């Protein structure tokens, strides 16, 4: 799996899944898309299906995780964490492939 979840991120994902009453079998989908201030932006959402040909699928902390193979090239070695501080709150991506990222932390260039 190209992306690793921290225990804190997994806990927050489980909380969101429970809060939104998502059905069993819901998959966390992590990817990248063109756009943002630096060229690529991270995408994080839930899905109900995977494609064995197009996706890398694994499980971390009991959460099924899918990363499409194109995104996997840009996300290899990335850690998804959850930050909960006084100044901000949200998911953070620690991506060793990012050459440059913007101030908001949601877009990067590779």
MMTF fields as JSON, N, C-alpha, C and O atoms, coordinates in Angstrom:
{
  "mmtfVersion": "1.0.0",
  "mmtfProducer": "UNKNOWN",
  "numBonds": 439,
  "numAtoms": 440,
  "numGroups": 110,
  "numChains": 1,
  "numModels": 1,
  "chainsPerModel": [1],
  "groupsPerChain": [110],
  "chainIdList": ["A"],
  "bondAtomList": [4, 2, 8, 6, 12, 10, 16, 14, 20, 18, 24, 22, 28, 26, 32, 30, 36, 34, 40, 38, 44, 42, 48, 46, 52, 50, 56, 54, 60, 58, 64, 62, 68, 66, 72, 70, 76, 74, 80, 78, 84, 82, 88, 86, 92, 90, 96, 94, 100, 98, 104, 102, 108, 106, 112, 110, 116, 114, 120, 118, 124, 122, 128, 126, 132, 130, 136, 134, 140, 138, 144, 142, 148, 146, 152, 150, 156, 154, 160, 158, 164, 162, 168, 166, 172, 170, 176, 174, 180, 178, 184, 182, 188, 186, 192, 190, 196, 194, 200, 198, 204, 202, 208, 206, 212, 210, 216, 214, 220, 218, 224, 222, 228, 226, 232, 230, 236, 234, 240, 238, 244, 242, 248, 246, 252, 250, 256, 254, 260, 258, 264, 262, 268, 266, 272, 270, 276, 274, 280, 278, 284, 282, 288, 286, 292, 290, 296, 294, 300, 298, 304, 302, 308, 306, 312, 310, 316, 314, 320, 318, 324, 322, 328, 326, 332, 330, 336, 334, 340, 338, 344, 342, 348, 346, 352, 350, 356, 354, 360, 358, 364, 362, 368, 366, 372, 370, 376, 374, 380, 378, 384, 382, 388, 386, 392, 390, 396, 394, 400, 398, 404, 402, 408, 406, 412, 410, 416, 414, 420, 418, 424, 422, 428, 426, 432, 430, 436, 434],
  "bondOrderList": [1, 1, 1, 1, 1, 1, 1, 1, 1, 1, 1, 1, 1, 1, 1, 1, 1, 1, 1, 1, 1, 1, 1, 1, 1, 1, 1, 1, 1, 1, 1, 1, 1, 1, 1, 1, 1, 1, 1, 1, 1, 1, 1, 1, 1, 1, 1, 1, 1, 1, 1, 1, 1, 1, 1, 1, 1, 1, 1, 1, 1, 1, 1, 1, 1, 1, 1, 1, 1, 1, 1, 1, 1, 1, 1, 1, 1, 1, 1, 1, 1, 1, 1, 1, 1, 1, 1, 1, 1, 1, 1, 1, 1, 1, 1, 1, 1, 1, 1, 1, 1, 1, 1, 1, 1, 1, 1, 1, 1],
  "groupList": [{"groupName": "UNK", "atomNameList": ["N", "CA", "C", "O"], "elementList": ["N", "C", "C", "O"], "formalChargeList": [0, 0, 0, 0], "bondAtomList": [1, 0, 2, 1, 3, 2], "bondOrderList": [1, 1, 2], "singleLetterCode": "X", "chemCompType": "L-PEPTIDE LINKING"}],
  "groupTypeList": [0, 0, 0, 0, 0, 0, 0, 0, 0, 0, 0, 0, 0, 0, 0, 0, 0, 0, 0, 0, 0, 0, 0, 0, 0, 0, 0, 0, 0, 0, 0, 0, 0, 0, 0, 0, 0, 0, 0, 0, 0, 0, 0, 0, 0, 0, 0, 0, 0, 0, 0, 0, 0, 0, 0, 0, 0, 0, 0, 0, 0, 0, 0, 0, 0, 0, 0, 0, 0, 0, 0, 0, 0, 0, 0, 0, 0, 0, 0, 0, 0, 0, 0, 0, 0, 0, 0, 0, 0, 0, 0, 0, 0, 0, 0, 0, 0, 0, 0, 0, 0, 0, 0, 0, 0, 0, 0, 0, 0, 0],
  "groupIdList": [1, 2, 3, 4, 5, 6, 7, 8, 9, 10, 11, 12, 13, 14, 15, 16, 17, 18, 19, 20, 21, 22, 23, 24, 25, 26, 27, 28, 29, 30, 31, 32, 33, 34, 35, 36, 37, 38, 39, 40, 41, 42, 43, 44, 45, 46, 47, 48, 49, 50, 51, 52, 53, 54, 55, 56, 57, 58, 59, 60, 61, 62, 63, 64, 65, 66, 67, 68, 69, 70, 71, 72, 73, 74, 75, 76, 77, 78, 79, 80, 81, 82, 83, 84, 85, 86, 87, 88, 89, 90, 91, 92, 93, 94, 95, 96, 97, 98, 99, 100, 101, 102, 103, 104, 105, 106, 107, 108, 109, 110],
  "secStructList": [7, 7, 3, 3, 3, 7, 2, 2, 2, 2, 2, 2, 2, 2, 2, 2, 2, 2, 2, 6, 6, 7, 7, 6, 6, 7, 3, 3, 3, 3, 3, 3, 3, 3, 7, 1, 6, 6, 1, 3, 3, 3, 3, 3, 3, 3, 3, 1, 7, 7, 7, 6, 6, 6, 3, 3, 3, 3, 3, 3, 6, 6, 3, 3, 3, 3, 3, 3, 2, 2, 2, 2, 2, 2, 2, 6, 6, 3, 3, 3, 3, 3, 3, 3, 7, 1, 1, 7, 3, 3, 3, 3, 3, 3, 7, 6, 6, 7, 1, 3, 3, 7, 6, 6, 1, 1, 3, 3, 3, 7],
  "xCoordList": [0.858, 0.0, 0.896, 1.83, 0.616, 1.448, 1.217, 2.071, 0.073, -0.256, -0.413, -1.036, 0.163, 0.053, -0.803, -0.605, -1.75, -2.571, -1.917, -1.377, -1.965, -1.563, -2.76, -3.895, -2.489, -3.574, -4.568, -5.774, -4.062, -4.935, -5.842, -7.026, -5.285, -6.087, -7.144, -8.295, -6.755, -7.714, -8.856, -10.012, -8.54, -9.584, -10.566, -11.772, -10.058, -10.939, -11.777, -12.951, -11.185, -11.93, -13.062, -14.179, -12.777, -13.818, -14.929, -16.108, -14.545, -15.543, -16.452, -17.671, -15.862, -16.642, -17.558, -18.723, -17.034, -17.843, -19.047, -20.151, -18.826, -19.911, -20.908, -22.12, -20.387, -21.237, -22.131, -23.286, -21.588, -22.351, -23.142, -23.779, -23.106, -23.814, -23.509, -24.415, -22.23, -21.836, -21.958, -21.641, -22.413, -22.634, -21.327, -20.265, -21.425, -20.271, -19.768, -20.558, -18.487, -17.913, -17.52, -16.984, -17.78, -17.373, -15.854, -15.199, -15.303, -13.863, -13.39, -14.037, -12.264, -11.619, -10.831, -9.971, -11.116, -10.418, -9.528, -9.986, -8.232, -7.235, -6.651, -6.333, -6.51, -5.958, -5.432, -5.394, -5.028, -4.621, -5.364, -5.74, -5.563, -6.215, -5.477, -4.871, -5.526, -4.926, -5.658, -6.882, -4.915, -5.541, -4.838, -3.755, -5.453, -4.844, -3.797, -3.52, -3.224, -2.248, -0.903, -0.127, -0.598, 0.725, 0.726, 1.783, -0.416, -0.455, -1.292, -2.039, -1.181, -1.983, -2.65, -2.137, -3.803, -4.431, -4.827, -5.154, -4.792, -5.144, -6.652, -7.402, -7.09, -8.515, -8.671, -7.881, -9.687, -9.957, -11.465, -12.164, -11.974, -13.42, -13.765, -12.895, -15.037, -15.527, -16.121, -16.665, -16.009, -16.495, -17.104, -16.884, -17.877, -18.498, -17.879, -18.106, -17.087, -16.533, -15.06, -14.579, -14.364, -12.991, -12.886, -13.753, -11.83, -11.553, -10.207, -9.178, -10.207, -8.985, -7.883, -6.701, -8.255, -7.267, -6.708, -5.52, -7.54, -7.131, -6.722, -6.112, -7.039, -6.817, -5.845, -5.791, -5.078, -4.347, -5.252, -5.655, -5.576, -6.486, -5.789, -5.118, -5.952, -5.401, -6.267, -7.302, -5.848, -6.6, -5.625, -4.567, -6.002, -5.183, -6.081, -7.061, -5.744, -6.529, -7.999, -8.885, -8.256, -9.627, -10.376, -11.579, -9.694, -10.323, -9.842, -8.64, -10.769, -10.361, -9.942, -10.661, -8.769, -8.219, -7.931, -7.335, -8.363, -8.088, -7.355, -7.72, -6.313, -5.58, -5.482, -4.966, -5.975, -5.879, -4.41, -3.598, -4.086, -2.68, -1.999, -0.796, -2.727, -2.126, -1.738, -0.644, -2.63, -2.341, -1.211, -0.421, -1.141, -0.133, 1.288, 2.179, 1.488, 2.801, 3.229, 4.41, 2.275, 2.556, 2.478, 2.977, 1.848, 1.613, 2.502, 2.382, 3.382, 4.21, 4.999, 5.766, 4.809, 5.506, 4.798, 5.323, 3.612, 2.863, 2.219, 1.754, 2.201, 1.521, 0.346, 0.5, -0.828, -2.019, -2.188, -2.312, -2.193, -2.323, -3.518, -4.098, -3.872, -4.935, -4.371, -3.84, -4.492, -3.999, -5.188, -6.153, -5.111, -6.197, -5.59, -5.374, -5.325, -4.698, -5.57, -6.664, -5.075, -5.816, -5.881, -6.862, -4.842, -4.78, -5.525, -5.982, -5.651, -6.377, -6.693, -6.2, -7.531, -7.951, -8.198, -8.884, -7.647, -7.917, -6.866, -5.891, -7.082, -6.154, -4.953, -5.085, -3.78, -2.567, -1.872, -1.892, -1.264, -0.518, 0.961, 1.385, 1.746, 3.198, 3.708, 3.857, 3.974, 4.309, 5.776, 6.147, 6.616, 8.029, 8.274, 9.375, 7.272, 7.403, 7.087, 7.364, 6.513, 6.13, 7.38, 8.108, 7.616, 8.755, 8.408, 9.254, 7.148, 6.671, 5.218, 4.48, 4.802, 3.39, 2.949, 3.772, 1.642, 1.127, 0.891, 1.021, 0.553, 0.324, -0.855, -0.862, -1.852, -3.043, -2.768, -3.505, -1.713, -1.357, -2.183, -2.008, -3.084, -3.921, -3.51, -4.13, -2.471, -1.977, -0.448, 0.204, 0.106, 1.543, 1.98, 1.161, 3.283, 3.855, 4.884, 5.531, 5.023, 5.949, 6.954, 7.818],
  "yCoordList": [-1.179, 0.0, 1.232, 1.327, 2.154, 3.345, 4.391, 5.25, 4.329, 5.3, 4.558, 3.499, 5.134, 4.563, 5.487, 6.702, 4.911, 5.678, 5.635, 4.605, 6.753, 6.722, 6.244, 6.255, 5.829, 5.367, 6.499, 6.265, 7.715, 8.867, 9.142, 9.432, 9.05, 9.245, 8.154, 8.431, 6.917, 5.801, 6.0, 5.727, 6.472, 6.724, 7.779, 7.64, 8.831, 9.898, 9.396, 9.747, 8.589, 8.029, 7.139, 7.205, 6.312, 5.447, 6.29, 5.956, 7.391, 8.276, 8.872, 8.907, 9.341, 9.939, 8.893, 9.174, 7.693, 6.63, 6.297, 6.091, 6.246, 5.953, 7.111, 6.897, 8.333, 9.52, 9.631, 10.047, 9.256, 9.33, 8.053, 7.934, 7.099, 5.822, 5.144, 4.674, 5.096, 4.454, 2.945, 2.398, 2.261, 0.814, 0.027, 0.515, -1.198, -2.097, -2.265, -2.279, -2.389, -2.532, -1.208, -1.185, -0.098, 1.206, 1.285, 0.85, 1.843, 1.897, 3.34, 4.237, 3.563, 4.87, 4.954, 4.112, 5.962, 6.136, 7.367, 8.467, 7.147, 8.209, 8.356, 7.361, 9.593, 9.793, 11.197, 12.007, 11.463, 12.8, 13.152, 12.281, 14.434, 14.943, 16.205, 16.881, 16.515, 17.753, 18.938, 18.918, 19.978, 21.184, 21.683, 21.213, 22.626, 23.234, 24.253, 24.418, 24.926, 25.977, 25.437, 26.177, 24.17, 23.641, 22.568, 22.013, 22.262, 21.295, 20.06, 19.619, 19.49, 18.333, 18.64, 19.416, 18.021, 18.141, 16.757, 15.873, 16.589, 15.317, 15.14, 16.107, 13.896, 13.6, 12.503, 11.56, 12.647, 11.735, 11.605, 12.603, 10.388, 10.2, 8.739, 7.906, 8.454, 7.095, 6.565, 7.319, 5.252, 4.595, 3.262, 2.77, 2.684, 1.386, 0.273, -0.905, 0.64, -0.379, -0.11, 1.013, -1.147, -1.024, -1.771, -2.574, -1.499, -2.158, -2.864, -2.209, -4.183, -4.969, -4.591, -4.751, -4.095, -3.727, -2.331, -2.097, -1.405, -0.001, 0.419, 1.475, -0.375, 0.039, -0.872, -2.078, -0.273, -1.014, -0.973, 0.106, -2.128, -2.19, -2.893, -3.908, -2.348, -2.945, -2.592, -1.941, -3.018, -2.708, -2.237, -2.832, -1.159, -0.616, -0.251, 0.476, -0.755, -0.506, -0.871, -0.23, -1.904, -2.349, -1.529, -1.719, -0.628, 0.223, -0.209, -0.188, -0.605, -0.905, 0.388, 1.386, 0.367, 1.556, 1.225, 0.192, 2.118, 1.952, 3.188, 4.321, 2.942, 4.005, 3.59, 2.515, 4.436, 4.063, 4.064, 4.806, 3.229, 3.009, 4.27, 4.439, 5.15, 6.403, 7.288, 7.851, 7.411, 8.219, 7.601, 8.31, 6.292, 5.578, 6.024, 6.033, 6.391, 6.862, 8.119, 8.292, 8.996, 10.256, 10.148, 11.016, 9.077, 8.944, 7.911, 7.705, 7.264, 6.209, 6.72, 7.676, 6.083, 6.483, 7.547, 7.989, 7.971, 9.027, 8.505, 7.367, 9.354, 9.047, 10.009, 11.224, 9.444, 10.241, 10.306, 9.278, 11.52, 11.722, 12.635, 13.192, 12.779, 13.704, 14.643, 14.209, 15.937, 16.959, 17.612, 18.012, 17.714, 18.303, 19.278, 18.942, 20.488, 21.485, 22.711, 22.783, 23.673, 24.915, 25.757, 26.465, 25.682, 26.521, 25.95, 26.701, 24.629, 24.015, 22.573, 22.025, 21.971, 20.588, 19.964, 20.554, 18.766, 18.093, 17.065, 16.87, 16.414, 15.402, 16.079, 17.11, 15.485, 16.008, 14.886, 13.728, 15.24, 14.3, 14.617, 15.74, 13.633, 13.775, 12.977, 11.757, 13.678, 13.043, 13.298, 14.433, 12.254, 12.446, 12.766, 13.18, 12.58, 12.86, 14.304, 14.745, 15.042, 16.429, 17.301, 17.402, 17.924, 18.826, 20.183, 20.852, 20.583, 21.88, 21.705, 20.967, 22.361, 22.331, 23.752, 24.63, 23.957, 25.298, 25.477, 24.531, 26.667, 26.992, 26.26, 25.994, 25.931, 25.258, 23.783, 23.153, 23.221, 21.834, 20.825, 19.621, 21.288, 20.335, 20.182, 19.411, 20.903, 20.692, 20.647, 21.153, 20.026, 19.831, 19.654, 19.458, 19.725, 19.38, 18.293, 18.251, 17.41, 16.279, 16.279, 15.404],
  "zCoordList": [0.0, 0.0, 0.0, 0.796, -0.875, -1.032, 0.057, 0.277, 0.74, 1.789, 3.114, 3.18, 4.162, 5.499, 6.353, 6.357, 7.072, 8.013, 9.375, 9.78, 10.086, 11.489, 12.297, 11.82, 13.516, 14.387, 14.655, 14.737, 14.788, 15.038, 13.829, 13.997, 12.608, 11.403, 11.293, 10.956, 11.577, 11.502, 12.489, 12.166, 13.683, 14.678, 14.211, 14.41, 13.591, 13.099, 11.912, 11.791, 11.052, 9.916, 10.416, 9.903, 11.409, 11.991, 12.609, 12.491, 13.272, 13.887, 12.821, 12.988, 11.729, 10.636, 10.001, 9.717, 9.78, 9.178, 10.05, 9.547, 11.359, 12.286, 12.337, 12.327, 12.391, 12.442, 11.208, 11.305, 10.049, 8.801, 8.522, 7.476, 9.453, 9.316, 7.983, 7.294, 7.626, 6.376, 6.517, 7.573, 5.465, 5.55, 5.645, 5.259, 6.167, 6.181, 4.757, 3.813, 4.605, 3.276, 2.643, 1.534, 3.339, 2.816, 2.817, 3.765, 1.754, 1.534, 1.602, 1.062, 2.262, 2.245, 0.945, 0.687, 0.125, -1.152, -1.046, -0.738, -1.314, -1.263, -2.662, -3.313, -3.123, -4.458, -4.651, -3.725, -5.873, -6.277, -7.554, -8.337, -7.743, -8.954, -9.375, -8.544, -10.64, -11.123, -10.546, -10.423, -10.19, -9.666, -8.427, -8.079, -7.771, -6.586, -6.999, -8.188, -6.04, -6.347, -6.801, -7.405, -6.531, -6.85, -7.938, -8.238, -8.531, -9.631, -9.361, -10.234, -8.16, -7.772, -6.445, -5.638, -6.231, -4.925, -4.441, -5.233, -3.141, -2.536, -2.546, -2.416, -2.702, -2.568, -1.52, -1.456, -0.718, 0.379, 0.475, 0.646, 0.367, 0.415, 0.647, 0.9, 0.556, 0.773, -0.519, -1.326, -0.702, -1.912, -1.506, -0.399, -2.431, -2.169, -2.991, -2.713, -4.017, -4.903, -5.181, -5.033, -5.581, -6.05, -7.372, -7.716, -8.097, -9.362, -9.219, -9.047, -9.289, -9.086, -10.071, -9.767, -11.241, -12.25, -11.99, -12.209, -11.53, -11.394, -9.985, -9.817, -8.979, -7.589, -6.847, -7.091, -5.936, -4.906, -3.687, -3.254, -3.129, -1.993, -0.831, -1.018, 0.351, 1.559, 2.739, 2.591, 3.904, 5.116, 6.186, 6.391, 6.863, 7.938, 9.111, 8.95, 10.28, 11.495, 11.294, 11.859, 10.486, 10.242, 9.208, 9.025, 8.531, 7.515, 6.136, 5.871, 5.246, 3.871, 3.175, 3.227, 2.518, 1.872, 0.412, 0.106, -0.491, -1.918, -2.433, -2.121, -3.228, -3.91, -5.368, -5.674, -6.274, -7.684, -8.095, -7.543, -9.065, -9.437, -9.968, -9.767, -10.632, -11.105, -9.922, -9.899, -8.942, -7.752, -6.942, -6.319, -6.955, -6.194, -6.557, -5.707, -7.818, -8.255, -7.502, -7.203, -7.196, -6.52, -4.999, -4.282, -4.512, -3.083, -2.401, -1.193, -3.141, -2.576, -1.372, -1.486, -0.225, 0.995, 1.81, 2.832, 1.378, 2.064, 3.344, 3.403, 4.362, 5.612, 5.771, 5.649, 6.046, 6.323, 7.831, 8.496, 8.368, 9.806, 10.059, 9.127, 11.318, 11.701, 12.745, 13.767, 12.479, 13.392, 14.083, 13.432, 15.393, 16.166, 17.178, 18.342, 16.7, 17.557, 17.701, 17.143, 18.454, 18.659, 17.393, 17.163, 16.576, 15.38, 14.182, 13.32, 14.122, 13.01, 13.359, 14.345, 12.522, 12.734, 11.377, 10.543, 11.137, 9.884, 9.529, 10.254, 8.405, 7.92, 7.276, 6.615, 7.477, 6.875, 6.109, 6.527, 4.996, 4.174, 4.298, 4.026, 4.707, 4.732, 3.537, 3.609, 2.437, 1.165, 0.814, 0.514, 0.847, 0.53, -0.95, -1.313, -1.8, -3.233, -3.584, -4.699, -2.646, -2.916, -2.949, -1.961, -4.088, -4.253, -3.666, -3.073, -3.838, -3.361, -2.952, -3.604, -1.896, -1.527, -1.189, -0.929, -1.199, -0.939, 0.558, 1.334, 0.943, 2.342, 2.958, 4.16, 2.147, 2.697, 2.975, 3.734, 2.369, 2.614, 1.845, 2.03, 0.98, 0.239, -1.21, -1.942, -1.651, -3.007, -3.001, -2.087, -4.047, -4.114, -5.552, -6.449, -5.756, -7.056, -6.809, -5.762, -7.8, -7.657, -8.786, -8.843]
}
